[in-house]
Amino acid sequence: MEEKKVMTHVQKGLLVSLILIVVGIIAHFAGIENEGWYRWLPSIILLAAIIWACVFYSSQMNNQVTFGNLFLHGFKMSAVITVIVILWTVLSMTLIFPETKEKALDMARQNMEDGGKMSDSQIDQAMEATRKFFLVIVIGTILFGTLVVGAIASLIGAAVAKKKPVNPLDQLSV
């Protein structure tokens, strides 16, 4: 009997990371990366991909999995994606597309000015702090956001995937 090759969480994470990076590059060159609707697109892709991965993993394992197995598979996949996306973001914001930082800072300033709740000196102080900790804020946002969406998607994927867990006591011979 030939053994099935199971696609690992690392392989799936690499594939989804590549998709997210390509979508991000397209959005950058199309000038839509700061549009309100686009900000949700990577999260929707991530959610759908992890749910798919859990369902696919269950079918690869002939549905002989538990909720915990499926959740762990999805969450490990989201951890792989998180690391790769953070590395890509740092690389792209520092070397490939350094103008992205200035665009984001300009947009933040504009949002603060449009809000009308802050004085000019408060806006200047906020912008100084944001500029100083920009990369830390971006990394923290990606880390938290991707892992939260990954956890939610893993829960949904583990819940909807077909499961026929094997009872280890049924395999004991007396």
C-alpha positions as CSV (number, residue, x, y, z in Angstrom):
1,M,0.0,0.0,0.0
2,E,1.4,3.4,-1.0
3,E,1.6,6.0,1.8
4,K,0.0,9.4,1.1
5,K,2.2,12.4,1.1
6,V,0.8,14.8,3.6
7,M,1.3,18.5,2.9
8,T,2.8,20.0,6.1
9,H,1.8,23.1,7.9
10,V,5.2,24.6,6.9
11,Q,4.5,24.0,3.2
12,K,1.0,25.4,3.4
13,G,2.4,28.4,5.4
14,L,5.0,29.1,2.7
15,L,2.4,28.9,0.0
16,V,0.0,31.3,1.8
17,S,2.8,33.7,2.7
18,L,3.8,33.8,-1.0
19,I,0.2,34.6,-2.0
20,L,-0.1,37.3,0.7
21,I,3.3,38.8,-0.4
22,V,2.3,38.8,-4.1
23,V,-1.1,40.4,-3.3
24,G,0.7,43.1,-1.2
25,I,3.1,43.8,-4.1
26,I,0.3,44.1,-6.5
27,A,-1.6,46.5,-4.1
28,H,1.5,48.6,-3.7
29,F,2.1,49.1,-7.4
30,A,-1.7,49.6,-8.0
31,G,-1.7,52.3,-5.2
32,I,-4.5,50.6,-3.3
33,E,-2.6,49.5,-0.2
34,N,-4.1,52.2,1.9
35,E,-7.7,51.8,0.7
36,G,-10.2,50.8,3.4
37,W,-11.5,47.8,1.6
38,Y,-8.0,46.5,0.8
39,R,-6.9,46.5,4.5
40,W,-9.3,43.6,5.1
41,L,-8.2,41.5,2.0
42,P,-5.1,39.9,3.6
43,S,-7.1,38.9,6.7
44,I,-9.8,37.4,4.5
45,I,-7.3,35.5,2.5
46,L,-5.6,34.3,5.7
47,L,-8.9,33.2,7.2
48,A,-10.0,31.3,4.1
49,A,-6.5,29.7,3.6
50,I,-6.3,28.4,7.2
51,I,-9.8,27.0,7.2
52,W,-9.0,25.3,3.8
53,A,-5.8,23.9,5.3
54,C,-7.5,22.4,8.2
55,V,-10.2,20.7,6.0
56,F,-7.5,19.6,3.6
57,Y,-5.4,18.2,6.4
58,S,-8.4,16.2,7.7
59,S,-9.0,14.7,4.2
60,Q,-5.3,13.9,3.8
61,M,-5.4,12.0,7.1
62,N,-8.6,10.1,6.1
63,N,-10.5,12.2,8.6
64,Q,-8.8,10.3,11.4
65,V,-8.0,13.5,13.4
66,T,-9.3,15.3,16.4
67,F,-10.3,18.8,16.9
68,G,-7.0,19.5,18.7
69,N,-5.0,18.0,15.8
70,L,-6.7,20.2,13.3
71,F,-6.5,23.4,15.5
72,L,-2.8,22.8,16.1
73,H,-2.2,22.3,12.4
74,G,-3.9,25.5,11.5
75,F,-2.3,27.5,14.3
76,K,1.2,26.2,13.4
77,M,0.5,27.3,9.9
78,S,-0.4,30.8,11.0
79,A,2.8,31.0,13.1
80,V,4.8,30.1,9.9
81,I,2.9,32.8,8.0
82,T,3.5,35.3,10.7
83,V,7.2,34.9,10.7
84,I,7.5,35.0,7.0
85,V,5.2,38.1,6.6
86,I,7.2,39.9,9.4
87,L,10.5,39.2,7.6
88,W,9.1,40.3,4.3
89,T,7.6,43.5,5.8
90,V,10.9,44.5,7.5
91,L,12.8,43.8,4.3
92,S,10.3,45.6,2.1
93,M,10.0,48.7,4.3
94,T,13.7,49.1,4.9
95,L,15.2,48.1,1.5
96,I,12.7,47.5,-1.3
97,F,9.9,50.1,-0.7
98,P,11.3,52.6,1.9
99,E,8.8,55.2,0.8
100,T,6.0,53.1,2.4
101,K,7.0,54.3,5.8
102,E,6.7,58.0,4.8
103,K,3.4,57.4,3.1
104,A,2.0,55.7,6.2
105,L,3.3,58.5,8.5
106,D,1.8,61.1,6.2
107,M,-1.5,59.3,6.3
108,A,-1.4,59.0,10.1
109,R,-0.8,62.7,10.4
110,Q,-3.6,63.5,8.0
111,N,-6.0,61.3,10.0
112,M,-5.0,63.0,13.2
113,E,-5.5,66.4,11.7
114,D,-8.9,65.4,10.2
115,G,-10.0,64.0,13.5
116,G,-9.8,67.5,15.1
117,K,-9.3,66.2,18.6
118,M,-5.6,66.9,18.9
119,S,-3.7,70.2,18.9
120,D,-0.8,70.7,16.6
121,S,1.7,70.1,19.4
122,Q,0.0,66.8,20.3
123,I,0.0,65.7,16.7
124,D,3.8,66.5,16.5
125,Q,4.5,64.6,19.7
126,A,2.4,61.6,18.5
127,M,4.1,61.6,15.1
128,E,7.6,61.8,16.7
129,A,6.8,58.7,18.8
130,T,5.2,56.9,15.8
131,R,8.3,57.7,13.7
132,K,10.6,56.5,16.5
133,F,8.8,53.2,17.0
134,F,7.3,52.7,13.6
135,L,8.9,49.3,12.8
136,V,8.1,48.0,16.3
137,I,4.4,49.1,15.9
138,V,4.2,47.4,12.4
139,I,5.8,44.2,13.7
140,G,3.5,44.1,16.7
141,T,0.5,44.7,14.6
142,I,1.4,41.9,12.2
143,L,2.3,39.6,15.0
144,F,-0.9,40.2,17.0
145,G,-3.3,40.5,14.0
146,T,-2.0,37.4,12.1
147,L,-2.0,35.2,15.2
148,V,-5.5,36.3,16.2
149,V,-6.9,35.7,12.8
150,G,-5.0,32.5,12.6
151,A,-6.4,31.3,15.9
152,I,-10.0,32.2,14.8
153,A,-9.5,30.5,11.5
154,S,-7.9,27.4,13.1
155,L,-10.9,27.1,15.5
156,I,-13.4,27.4,12.5
157,G,-11.4,25.0,10.4
158,A,-11.1,22.5,13.2
159,A,-14.8,22.8,13.8
160,V,-16.0,22.4,10.2
161,A,-13.5,19.6,9.1
162,K,-14.8,16.1,9.0
163,K,-13.4,14.0,11.9
164,K,-13.4,10.3,12.7
165,P,-10.9,10.1,15.6
166,V,-9.5,6.7,16.3
167,N,-10.1,5.5,19.8
168,P,-6.8,4.0,21.1
169,L,-8.7,1.6,23.3
170,D,-10.3,0.0,20.3
171,Q,-6.9,-1.0,19.0
172,L,-5.9,-3.0,22.1
173,S,-6.0,-6.7,21.9
174,V,-7.0,-8.5,25.1
